[in-house]
């Protein structure tokens, strides 16, 4: 069912999915960038559904509770109680360490608005869980959603962030003025 929905989304929007099987791994932290629109989630989820990847993303638990909570859960949302002082990184690392297969989608910008620098939680999660970073992307200029590579961290934050930044520099956001290509 999810593949049918994904194929429909790509057909109707005239977008393409680009997720080579060589980039499919059992566990990773998947960067979701650029992230400047609510539409981003639809295209990202459609790529995973089309390729049969069970990607999850963390969201305020208020979205996963109540009358419409089942929709977010069905999409892959994992609710986090943000009223507690739970460390987001520790929680995500624990999820990766206690699951055989998990693609954890993280919007590194942390918001759909322009930011001076990316949040680095994705880096710390991947580093502490000893999993690679998948370079998930949306390119509104080319109408392509996908994964452009698997990046194994080197333990040199500056080198890693420079390499990741190089990949995302060529991507076009839905709202380009809200996307800072200088990530760190």
Residue frames as a rotation matrix with the C-alpha (Angstrom) as fourth column:
UNK 1
0.562 0.827 0.000 0.00
0.827 -0.562 0.000 0.00
0.000 0.000 -1.000 0.00
UNK 2
0.485 -0.431 -0.761 2.74
0.163 -0.810 0.563 2.45
-0.859 -0.397 -0.323 0.95
UNK 3
-0.616 -0.731 0.294 4.60
0.398 0.034 0.917 1.79
-0.680 0.682 0.270 -2.34
UNK 4
-0.118 0.669 0.733 1.44
0.980 -0.042 0.196 2.53
0.163 0.742 -0.651 -4.28
UNK 5
0.809 0.397 -0.433 1.00
0.508 -0.843 0.177 5.82
-0.295 -0.363 -0.884 -2.42
UNK 6
0.048 -0.891 -0.452 4.66
0.120 -0.444 0.888 6.71
-0.992 -0.097 0.086 -3.00
UNK 7
-0.651 -0.273 0.708 4.45
0.685 0.191 0.703 5.96
-0.327 0.943 0.062 -6.71
UNK 8
0.346 0.862 0.372 1.30
0.923 -0.383 0.030 8.07
0.168 0.333 -0.928 -6.93
UNK 9
0.672 -0.156 -0.724 3.03
0.279 -0.852 0.442 11.00
-0.686 -0.499 -0.529 -5.18
UNK 10
-0.401 -0.907 -0.127 5.96
0.148 -0.201 0.968 10.86
-0.904 0.369 0.215 -7.58
UNK 11
-0.463 0.302 0.833 3.69
0.884 0.219 0.412 10.47
-0.058 0.928 -0.368 -10.62
UNK 12
0.556 0.827 0.087 1.36
0.828 -0.560 0.028 13.34
0.072 0.057 -0.996 -9.74
UNK 13
0.723 -0.321 -0.612 4.17
0.078 -0.842 0.534 15.72
-0.687 -0.434 -0.583 -8.68
UNK 14
0.915 -0.404 0.014 6.52
0.044 0.064 -0.997 14.71
0.402 0.913 0.077 -11.51
UNK 15
0.372 -0.806 0.461 9.29
-0.909 -0.215 0.358 14.17
-0.189 -0.552 -0.812 -9.00
UNK 16
0.411 -0.339 -0.846 11.82
-0.251 0.850 -0.462 11.33
0.877 0.402 0.264 -9.15
UNK 17
0.895 -0.196 0.400 13.19
-0.340 0.280 0.898 9.12
-0.288 -0.940 0.184 -6.41
UNK 18
0.406 -0.843 -0.354 16.93
-0.352 0.214 -0.911 8.47
0.844 0.494 -0.210 -6.36
UNK 19
0.437 -0.226 0.871 17.90
-0.852 0.205 0.481 5.97
-0.287 -0.952 -0.103 -3.66
UNK 20
0.071 -0.481 -0.874 20.51
-0.683 0.615 -0.393 3.55
0.727 0.625 -0.285 -5.04
UNK 21
0.882 0.330 -0.336 20.48
-0.048 0.773 0.632 0.18
0.469 -0.541 0.698 -3.29
UNK 22
0.030 -0.951 -0.308 24.21
0.599 0.264 -0.756 0.55
0.800 -0.162 0.577 -2.56
UNK 23
-0.642 -0.222 0.734 23.25
-0.315 -0.796 -0.517 3.29
0.699 -0.563 0.441 -0.07
UNK 24
0.510 0.852 0.117 20.74
-0.528 0.203 0.824 1.10
0.679 -0.482 0.554 1.79
UNK 25
-0.684 -0.703 -0.194 22.08
-0.190 0.428 -0.884 0.04
0.704 -0.567 -0.426 5.17
UNK 26
-0.149 0.646 -0.749 20.39
0.726 0.585 0.360 -1.59
0.671 -0.490 -0.556 8.16
UNK 27
0.508 0.259 -0.821 21.14
0.802 -0.489 0.343 1.28
-0.313 -0.833 -0.456 10.53
UNK 28
-0.526 -0.689 0.498 22.01
0.771 -0.634 -0.063 4.91
0.359 0.351 0.865 9.93
UNK 29
-0.067 0.457 -0.887 21.21
0.429 -0.789 -0.439 8.48
-0.901 -0.410 -0.144 10.75
UNK 30
-0.152 0.131 0.980 19.63
0.984 -0.073 0.162 9.99
0.093 0.989 -0.118 7.66
UNK 31
-0.760 -0.091 -0.644 20.09
0.188 -0.979 -0.083 13.73
-0.623 -0.184 0.761 7.21
UNK 32
0.152 0.833 0.532 16.97
0.971 -0.025 -0.238 15.38
-0.185 0.553 -0.813 5.79
UNK 33
-0.056 -0.244 -0.968 18.02
0.132 -0.963 0.235 18.55
-0.990 -0.115 0.086 3.99
UNK 34
-0.935 -0.050 0.350 17.29
-0.119 -0.889 -0.443 21.09
0.333 -0.456 0.825 2.82
UNK 35
-0.376 0.823 -0.426 14.25
0.919 0.392 -0.055 21.49
0.122 -0.412 -0.903 5.03
UNK 36
-0.993 -0.004 -0.120 12.30
0.015 -0.996 -0.090 24.67
-0.119 -0.091 0.989 4.28
UNK 37
-0.410 0.892 -0.192 8.74
-0.800 -0.251 0.545 23.45
0.438 0.377 0.816 3.72
UNK 38
-0.060 0.508 0.859 6.10
-0.722 0.572 -0.389 21.16
-0.689 -0.644 0.333 5.17
UNK 39
0.790 0.338 -0.512 6.09
-0.612 0.483 -0.626 19.41
0.036 0.808 0.588 1.77
UNK 40
-0.172 -0.967 -0.187 9.59
-0.913 0.227 -0.339 18.09
0.370 0.112 -0.922 2.51
UNK 41
-0.448 0.031 0.893 8.26
-0.620 0.709 -0.336 15.32
-0.644 -0.704 -0.298 4.74
UNK 42
0.627 0.769 0.121 5.92
-0.416 0.462 -0.783 14.04
-0.658 0.441 0.610 2.03
UNK 43
0.656 -0.433 -0.619 8.72
-0.624 0.150 -0.767 13.66
0.425 0.889 -0.172 -0.54
UNK 44
-0.417 -0.852 0.316 11.14
-0.886 0.304 -0.349 12.17
0.202 -0.425 -0.882 1.99
UNK 45
-0.194 0.429 0.882 8.64
-0.522 0.716 -0.463 9.59
-0.831 -0.550 0.084 3.22
UNK 46
0.794 0.541 -0.279 7.63
-0.496 0.311 -0.811 8.78
-0.352 0.782 0.515 -0.37
UNK 47
0.115 -0.835 -0.538 11.25
-0.854 0.193 -0.483 7.90
0.507 0.515 -0.691 -1.24
UNK 48
-0.693 -0.418 0.587 11.50
-0.695 0.605 -0.389 5.47
-0.193 -0.678 -0.710 1.67
UNK 49
0.138 0.835 0.532 8.13
-0.427 0.535 -0.729 3.89
-0.894 -0.127 0.431 0.96
UNK 50
0.714 0.107 -0.692 8.95
-0.700 0.119 -0.704 3.50
0.007 0.987 0.160 -2.73
UNK 51
-0.101 -0.885 -0.455 12.19
-0.704 0.387 -0.595 1.72
0.703 0.260 -0.662 -1.85
UNK 52
0.546 0.422 -0.723 10.69
0.115 0.818 0.564 -0.35
0.830 -0.391 0.398 0.97
UNK 53
-0.599 -0.791 -0.127 12.78
0.331 -0.099 -0.939 1.35
0.730 -0.604 0.321 3.67
UNK 54
0.462 0.757 -0.462 11.18
0.725 -0.023 0.689 1.67
0.511 -0.653 -0.559 7.10
UNK 55
-0.586 -0.681 0.439 12.44
0.354 -0.702 -0.618 5.13
0.729 -0.207 0.653 8.03
UNK 56
0.356 0.628 -0.692 11.47
0.921 -0.113 0.372 6.73
0.155 -0.770 -0.619 11.34
UNK 57
-0.378 -0.456 0.806 11.65
0.232 -0.889 -0.395 10.30
0.896 0.038 0.442 12.58
UNK 58
-0.518 0.123 -0.847 11.40
0.853 -0.002 -0.522 11.86
-0.065 -0.992 -0.104 16.02
UNK 59
-0.382 0.516 0.767 8.67
0.123 -0.794 0.596 14.38
0.916 0.322 0.240 16.69
UNK 60
-0.728 0.224 0.648 6.94
-0.676 -0.392 -0.624 15.97
0.114 -0.892 0.437 19.68
UNK 61
-0.943 0.333 0.000 4.78
0.327 0.925 -0.196 13.28
-0.065 -0.185 -0.981 21.24
UNK 62
-0.359 0.851 -0.384 1.77
-0.233 -0.480 -0.846 15.60
-0.904 -0.214 0.370 21.06
UNK 63
-0.240 0.225 -0.944 1.66
-0.967 -0.139 0.213 14.77
-0.084 0.964 0.251 17.34
UNK 64
-0.730 -0.103 -0.676 1.58
-0.294 0.940 0.174 11.01
0.617 0.326 -0.716 17.96
UNK 65
-0.830 0.516 -0.211 -1.19
0.435 0.364 -0.823 11.20
-0.348 -0.775 -0.527 20.56
UNK 66
-0.412 0.762 -0.500 -4.82
-0.400 -0.644 -0.652 12.14
-0.818 -0.069 0.570 20.21
UNK 67
0.515 0.838 0.179 -7.23
-0.178 0.308 -0.935 11.70
-0.838 0.450 0.308 17.34
UNK 68
0.905 -0.174 -0.388 -4.72
-0.402 -0.054 -0.914 12.11
0.138 0.983 -0.119 14.51
UNK 69
0.236 -0.877 0.418 -1.76
-0.801 0.069 0.595 10.52
-0.550 -0.475 -0.686 16.24
UNK 70
0.364 -0.047 0.930 -2.14
0.221 0.974 -0.037 7.30
-0.905 0.219 0.366 14.29
UNK 71
0.987 -0.016 0.158 -1.43
0.150 -0.236 -0.960 9.20
0.053 0.972 -0.231 11.05
UNK 72
0.504 -0.855 0.124 1.94
-0.844 -0.518 -0.137 10.44
0.181 -0.036 -0.983 12.27
UNK 73
0.069 -0.443 0.894 2.77
-0.548 0.732 0.405 7.00
-0.834 -0.518 -0.193 13.68
UNK 74
0.698 0.267 0.664 1.84
0.358 0.673 -0.647 5.42
-0.619 0.690 0.374 10.34
UNK 75
0.929 -0.371 -0.006 4.14
-0.227 -0.556 -0.800 7.91
0.293 0.744 -0.600 8.59
UNK 76
0.291 -0.857 -0.425 7.02
0.544 0.514 -0.663 6.77
0.787 -0.038 0.616 10.82
UNK 77
0.111 -0.212 0.971 6.91
-0.526 -0.841 -0.123 9.25
0.843 -0.497 -0.205 13.69
UNK 78
-0.078 -0.180 -0.981 8.30
0.784 0.596 -0.172 8.31
0.615 -0.783 0.095 17.07
UNK 79
0.662 0.468 0.585 6.94
0.074 -0.818 0.571 10.63
0.746 -0.335 -0.576 19.74
UNK 80
-0.468 -0.805 -0.365 9.28
0.627 -0.012 -0.779 12.27
0.622 -0.594 0.510 22.25
UNK 81
0.651 0.626 -0.430 8.03
0.737 -0.385 0.555 13.76
0.182 -0.678 -0.712 25.50
UNK 82
-0.120 -0.750 0.650 9.70
0.507 -0.610 -0.610 17.17
0.854 0.256 0.453 25.35
UNK 83
0.666 0.366 0.650 8.33
-0.352 -0.614 0.706 18.22
0.658 -0.699 -0.280 28.73
UNK 84
0.886 -0.464 -0.020 10.89
0.282 0.503 0.817 15.91
-0.369 -0.729 0.577 30.32
UNK 85
0.519 -0.778 -0.353 14.54
-0.787 -0.596 0.157 16.81
-0.333 0.196 -0.923 30.18
UNK 86
0.653 -0.257 0.712 15.37
0.335 0.942 0.033 13.75
-0.679 0.217 0.701 28.13
UNK 87
-0.226 -0.805 -0.548 18.54
-0.426 -0.424 0.799 14.08
-0.876 0.415 -0.247 26.13
UNK 88
0.690 0.551 -0.469 17.52
-0.609 0.093 -0.787 13.80
-0.390 0.829 0.400 22.48
UNK 89
0.033 -0.775 -0.631 20.91
-0.891 0.264 -0.370 12.42
0.453 0.574 -0.682 21.43
UNK 90
-0.773 -0.334 0.539 20.97
-0.586 0.700 -0.407 9.77
-0.241 -0.631 -0.738 24.17
UNK 91
0.106 0.912 0.397 17.43
-0.409 0.404 -0.818 8.71
-0.906 -0.076 0.416 23.32
UNK 92
0.707 0.140 -0.693 18.24
-0.707 0.090 -0.702 8.36
-0.036 0.986 0.162 19.60
UNK 93
-0.362 -0.900 -0.245 21.47
-0.854 0.425 -0.299 6.47
0.373 0.101 -0.922 20.33
UNK 94
-0.588 0.222 0.778 19.52
-0.467 0.692 -0.551 4.07
-0.661 -0.687 -0.303 22.56
UNK 95
0.551 0.830 -0.089 16.99
-0.509 0.249 -0.824 3.51
-0.661 0.500 0.559 19.75
UNK 96
0.455 -0.452 -0.767 19.78
-0.801 0.169 -0.574 2.68
0.389 0.876 -0.286 17.30
UNK 97
-0.589 -0.790 0.170 21.59
-0.773 0.489 -0.404 0.45
0.236 -0.369 -0.899 19.77
UNK 98
-0.586 0.424 0.691 18.50
-0.326 0.657 -0.679 -1.59
-0.742 -0.623 -0.247 20.65
UNK 99
0.601 0.787 -0.136 17.12
-0.390 0.140 -0.910 -2.07
-0.698 0.600 0.391 17.13
UNK 100
0.016 -0.586 0.810 18.38
0.545 0.684 0.484 -4.36
-0.838 0.434 0.331 14.38
UNK 101
-0.447 -0.086 0.891 17.19
0.864 -0.300 0.404 -2.10
0.233 0.950 0.208 11.58
UNK 102
0.447 0.602 -0.662 16.57
0.693 -0.701 -0.170 1.62
-0.566 -0.383 -0.730 11.88
UNK 103
-0.439 -0.424 0.793 16.89
0.768 -0.635 0.086 4.48
0.467 0.646 0.604 9.46
UNK 104
0.128 0.423 -0.897 16.50
0.863 -0.493 -0.109 7.54
-0.488 -0.760 -0.428 11.69
UNK 105
0.081 0.042 0.996 15.59
0.789 -0.613 -0.039 10.65
0.609 0.789 -0.083 9.74
UNK 106
0.082 -0.141 -0.987 16.95
0.816 -0.558 0.148 13.88
-0.572 -0.818 0.069 11.26
UNK 107
0.687 0.123 0.717 16.30
0.555 -0.725 -0.408 17.37
0.469 0.678 -0.566 9.82
UNK 108
-0.101 -0.891 -0.442 19.68
0.984 -0.025 -0.175 18.84
0.145 -0.452 0.880 10.70
UNK 109
-0.568 -0.066 0.820 18.50
0.169 -0.985 0.038 22.41
0.805 0.160 0.571 10.32
UNK 110
-0.827 0.234 -0.511 16.00
0.552 0.170 -0.816 21.80
-0.104 -0.957 -0.270 13.12
UNK 111
-0.067 0.808 -0.585 13.42
0.144 -0.572 -0.807 24.13
-0.987 -0.138 -0.078 11.58
UNK 112
0.310 0.240 0.920 12.01
0.928 0.135 -0.348 25.18
-0.208 0.961 -0.181 8.23
UNK 113
0.989 0.038 -0.141 13.35
0.025 -0.996 -0.089 28.71
-0.144 0.085 -0.986 8.73
UNK 114
0.466 -0.878 0.111 16.80
-0.069 -0.161 -0.985 30.06
0.882 0.451 -0.135 7.83
UNK 115
0.950 -0.256 -0.180 19.41
0.227 0.168 0.959 29.10
-0.215 -0.952 0.217 10.40
UNK 116
0.568 -0.809 -0.150 22.93
-0.816 -0.578 0.028 30.32
-0.109 0.107 -0.988 10.86
UNK 117
-0.624 -0.763 -0.168 24.27
-0.764 0.641 -0.070 26.81
0.162 0.085 -0.983 11.44
UNK 118
0.114 0.617 -0.779 22.90
-0.283 0.772 0.570 23.28
0.952 0.155 0.262 11.43
UNK 119
0.575 0.074 0.815 22.21
-0.804 0.236 0.546 21.52
-0.152 -0.969 0.195 14.69
UNK 120
-0.276 -0.828 -0.487 24.84
-0.854 0.444 -0.270 18.84
0.440 0.342 -0.830 15.22
UNK 121
0.099 0.400 0.911 22.69
-0.805 0.570 -0.163 16.25
-0.585 -0.717 0.379 16.99
UNK 122
0.924 0.262 -0.277 22.69
-0.380 0.683 -0.623 14.03
0.026 0.682 0.731 13.88
UNK 123
0.193 -0.950 -0.244 26.50
-0.510 0.115 -0.852 13.92
0.838 0.289 -0.463 14.03
UNK 124
-0.487 -0.392 0.780 26.63
-0.869 0.125 -0.479 13.04
0.090 -0.911 -0.402 17.72
UNK 125
0.494 0.721 0.485 23.92
-0.698 0.662 -0.273 10.40
-0.518 -0.204 0.831 17.35
UNK 126
0.875 -0.181 -0.450 25.75
-0.265 0.599 -0.755 8.70
0.406 0.780 0.476 14.47
UNK 127
-0.081 -0.992 0.095 29.12
-0.600 -0.027 -0.800 8.98
0.796 -0.122 -0.593 16.21
UNK 128
-0.395 -0.054 0.917 27.92
-0.902 0.212 -0.376 7.58
-0.174 -0.976 -0.133 19.56
UNK 129
0.571 0.669 0.475 25.84
-0.523 0.743 -0.417 4.80
-0.632 -0.010 0.775 17.96
UNK 130
-0.474 -0.867 0.152 28.71
-0.322 0.332 0.887 4.01
-0.819 0.372 -0.436 15.57
UNK 131
0.235 0.585 0.776 26.48
0.713 0.439 -0.547 4.13
-0.661 0.681 -0.314 12.50
UNK 132
-0.716 -0.511 0.477 27.00
0.697 -0.470 0.542 5.95
-0.053 0.720 0.692 9.19
UNK 133
-0.258 0.599 -0.758 25.31
-0.101 -0.797 -0.595 9.15
-0.961 -0.077 0.266 8.12
UNK 134
-0.233 0.280 0.931 23.13
0.931 0.341 0.130 8.82
-0.282 0.897 -0.340 5.04
UNK 135
-0.866 -0.168 -0.471 22.96
0.052 -0.967 0.248 11.94
-0.497 0.190 0.847 2.89
UNK 136
-0.128 0.920 0.370 19.22
0.940 0.231 -0.251 12.24
-0.316 0.316 -0.895 2.33
UNK 137
-0.865 -0.248 -0.437 18.23
0.116 -0.945 0.306 15.16
-0.489 0.214 0.846 0.14
UNK 138
0.397 0.878 0.265 15.48
0.712 -0.113 -0.693 17.03
-0.579 0.464 -0.670 -1.61
UNK 139
-0.781 -0.595 -0.189 16.35
0.320 -0.641 0.698 19.05
-0.537 0.484 0.691 -4.68
UNK 140
0.217 0.956 -0.199 13.41
0.345 -0.265 -0.900 21.20
-0.913 0.127 -0.387 -5.73
UNK 141
-0.046 -0.304 -0.952 15.36
-0.732 -0.638 0.239 22.58
-0.680 0.708 -0.193 -8.69
UNK 142
-0.776 -0.326 -0.541 15.67
-0.612 0.595 0.520 19.10
0.152 0.735 -0.661 -10.24
UNK 143
0.293 0.940 0.173 12.56
-0.943 0.254 0.216 17.62
0.159 -0.226 0.961 -8.57
UNK 144
0.050 -0.362 -0.931 14.53
-0.051 0.930 -0.364 14.74
0.997 0.066 0.028 -7.10
UNK 145
0.502 0.057 0.863 14.28
-0.862 -0.044 0.505 13.24
0.066 -0.997 0.027 -3.62
UNK 146
0.740 -0.214 -0.638 16.73
-0.004 0.947 -0.322 10.63
0.673 0.241 0.700 -2.50
UNK 147
0.799 -0.599 0.054 19.94
0.030 0.128 0.991 9.56
-0.600 -0.791 0.120 -0.88
UNK 148
0.844 -0.486 -0.228 23.23
-0.432 -0.363 -0.826 10.73
0.318 0.795 -0.516 -2.35
UNK 149
-0.083 -0.923 -0.375 25.65
-0.293 0.382 -0.876 8.68
0.952 0.037 -0.302 -0.29
UNK 150
0.888 0.138 -0.438 26.62
0.352 0.408 0.842 6.96
0.295 -0.903 0.314 2.91
UNK 151
0.246 -0.804 0.542 29.19
-0.403 -0.593 -0.697 8.86
0.882 -0.047 -0.469 4.93
UNK 152
0.539 -0.197 -0.819 31.27
0.711 0.627 0.318 7.13
0.451 -0.754 0.478 7.60
UNK 153
0.952 -0.133 0.276 32.38
-0.243 -0.876 0.416 9.63
0.187 -0.464 -0.866 10.22
UNK 154
0.299 -0.939 -0.172 36.12
0.217 0.242 -0.946 10.09
0.929 0.246 0.276 10.72
UNK 155
0.439 -0.059 -0.897 36.03
0.898 -0.006 0.440 11.40
-0.031 -0.998 0.050 14.31
UNK 156
-0.790 -0.574 -0.215 37.25
0.548 -0.818 0.172 14.74
-0.274 0.018 0.961 12.94
UNK 157
0.080 0.946 -0.313 34.20
0.640 -0.290 -0.712 16.96
-0.764 -0.144 -0.629 13.27
UNK 158
0.074 -0.070 -0.995 35.52
-0.399 -0.916 0.035 19.73
-0.914 0.395 -0.095 11.02
UNK 159
-0.884 -0.411 -0.222 36.52
-0.381 0.359 0.852 17.36
-0.271 0.838 -0.474 8.21
UNK 160
-0.674 0.683 0.281 33.23
0.684 0.721 -0.112 15.49
-0.279 0.116 -0.953 8.42
UNK 161
0.213 0.810 -0.547 31.10
0.449 -0.578 -0.681 18.64
-0.868 -0.100 -0.487 8.42
UNK 162
-0.269 -0.382 -0.884 33.09
-0.597 -0.654 0.464 20.12
-0.756 0.653 -0.053 5.52
UNK 163
-0.992 -0.109 0.056 32.51
-0.034 0.681 0.731 16.96
-0.118 0.724 -0.680 3.46
UNK 164
-0.331 0.942 0.050 28.81
0.850 0.321 -0.418 16.88
-0.410 -0.096 -0.907 4.31
UNK 165
0.135 0.340 -0.931 28.49
0.022 -0.940 -0.341 20.59
-0.991 0.026 -0.134 3.54
UNK 166
-0.737 -0.481 -0.475 30.07
-0.459 -0.159 0.874 20.06
-0.496 0.862 -0.103 0.10
UNK 167
-0.825 0.473 0.309 27.38
0.561 0.749 0.353 17.52
-0.064 0.465 -0.883 -0.77
UNK 168
0.029 0.963 -0.269 24.48
0.895 -0.145 -0.421 19.78
-0.444 -0.229 -0.866 0.24
UNK 169
-0.494 -0.283 -0.822 25.80
0.040 -0.952 0.303 22.95
-0.869 0.117 0.481 -1.42
UNK 170
-0.987 0.035 -0.157 24.38
-0.159 -0.059 0.985 21.90
0.025 0.998 0.064 -4.80
UNK 171
-0.537 0.840 -0.074 20.85
0.841 0.540 0.029 21.19
0.065 -0.046 -0.997 -3.49
UNK 172
-0.800 0.349 0.487 17.99
-0.165 -0.909 0.382 23.63
0.576 0.225 0.786 -4.07
UNK 173
-0.830 0.523 -0.195 15.42
0.347 0.208 -0.915 24.13
-0.437 -0.827 -0.354 -1.32
UNK 174
-0.003 0.914 0.406 11.75
0.993 -0.044 0.107 24.83
0.115 0.404 -0.907 -1.96
UNK 175
0.970 0.228 0.086 12.34
0.209 -0.960 0.184 28.24
0.125 -0.161 -0.979 -0.36
UNK 176
0.313 -0.949 0.046 16.01
0.694 0.195 -0.693 29.02
0.649 0.249 0.719 -1.18
UNK 177
-0.018 -0.318 0.948 16.12
-0.327 -0.894 -0.306 32.16
0.945 -0.315 -0.088 0.98
UNK 178
0.687 0.328 0.649 15.37
-0.713 0.131 0.689 29.96
0.141 -0.935 0.324 4.01
UNK 179
0.927 -0.374 -0.011 18.26
0.374 0.925 0.069 27.58
-0.016 -0.068 0.998 3.31
UNK 180
0.579 -0.815 -0.021 21.78
-0.776 -0.559 0.291 28.38
-0.249 -0.152 -0.956 4.48
UNK 181
0.857 -0.273 -0.437 24.26
-0.071 0.777 -0.625 26.24
0.510 0.567 0.647 2.54
UNK 182
-0.339 -0.917 0.211 27.01
-0.395 -0.065 -0.917 27.04
0.854 -0.394 -0.340 5.07
UNK 183
0.449 0.732 -0.512 26.10
0.020 0.565 0.825 24.42
0.893 -0.381 0.239 7.65
UNK 184
0.656 -0.241 -0.715 28.74
0.752 0.295 0.590 24.80
0.069 -0.925 0.375 10.37
